[in-house]
Amino acid sequence: MYKILSAMMMVAMLGAASTSVSPQGTVAGVQIMPGTGSVMNLTDVAVFQDWDPWGTTAITDILTAHSISYTIYGTADIGNVDLSNYDKVIFASQQSYDFYMALSANSAWLEAYIDNGGCVELHMATYDTYDPTGLVFAYGISVVHYPTIPAYDDVDRAVPGHEVFNVPNPVNDAELDNWSYSSHGYFSDYPAGATVLAVNVADTTPAMIEYRPAGGILAVIMPVEWAWALGYSCILENMLLYCGSATDVEESSGKLSGNAITIRPSVVNNSAVVSFSVPRDGFASIKVYDATGKVVDVLGGTFSAGSHEITWSPRVESGVYFLSIEGPGVSQTTKVIVER
């Protein structure tokens, strides 16, 4: 029997976890300060669930703690709600097979929202009896879920510098392990250009992915509500407050002109210095794209307004790449050549 089933009573006894901030940490050589707000200014969110995932109200508790309004919908509403009224749409973990069937059947509805700049969070972990293996979701995303394959209990970040592992709570690899289980499977199919954010250590299969065509979709097959309720990890709060879409970059009259990001030397071998400026305090990410547009590395951190330098040690093959900075009031890209 699934280990999570045997511990369900613990969730009921513990109730919802309180909002908290993990201790200060570091990423990519840059200090990460404890967060006090969201990456994106969310005001209205749609939450799709027929019942509280894993018996916990973690999602709505976190939204309430951050003064974010939400509306709860169920299976019957999938495909019928006008999502354009919402800043973000969340599909909770541990729902029924009918819920996943409806979500799969209405992929075009969800894609239309994302293609128009919408932000979606898809939690795919559920019970073995609701195994969604074989269903195809938005943009061709599909999973292989327990019990089709064994579950995993050791997950690592594939992109440690990503916002979802740093704001407002620094999250390390150890925090993603030993949730009984940490991952209920893996993503077997996902669109070209998607970024794998976390992997199952046993076989490096994807446990969390992000795809950003115009808006963005963050998909995870980890029981993140369960981990929050039992105090294993703060990753759920980070995910709920994050929105990987074009709206990450705030419109501002203070947006920088000129070269917001430069790199030296322009032809990189083992390491390079990335220089950049941000017009005001906040989290900035520097993503490295290959020639196909796939994200191959991410640097990031919370920076004060002004000029900064960080060291980049490429973990890529020889070729042409593009470094793009996105942060408060700044968005710019520069080309770099890597020669091995």
Buried (B, 14 or more C-beta within 10 A) or exposed (E): EBEBEEBEEEBEEEEBBEBEBBEEBEBBEBEBBBBEEBBBEBEEBBBBBBEBBBBBBBBBBBBBEBEBEBEBBBBEEBBEBEBEEBBBBBBBBBBBBEBBBBBBBBBEBBBBBBBEBBBBBBBBBBBBEBBBBEBBBBBEBBBBBBBBBEBBBBBBBBBBBBBBBBBBBBBBBEBBBEBBBBBBBBBBEBEEBBBBBBBBBEEEBBBBBBBBBEBBBBBBBBBBBBBBBBEBBBBBBBBBBBBBBBBBBBEEEEBBEEEBBBBEEEEBEEEBEBBBBBBBBBBBBBBBBBEEEEBBBBBBBBBEBEEBEBEBEBEEEEBEBBBBBBBBBBBBEBEBEBEE
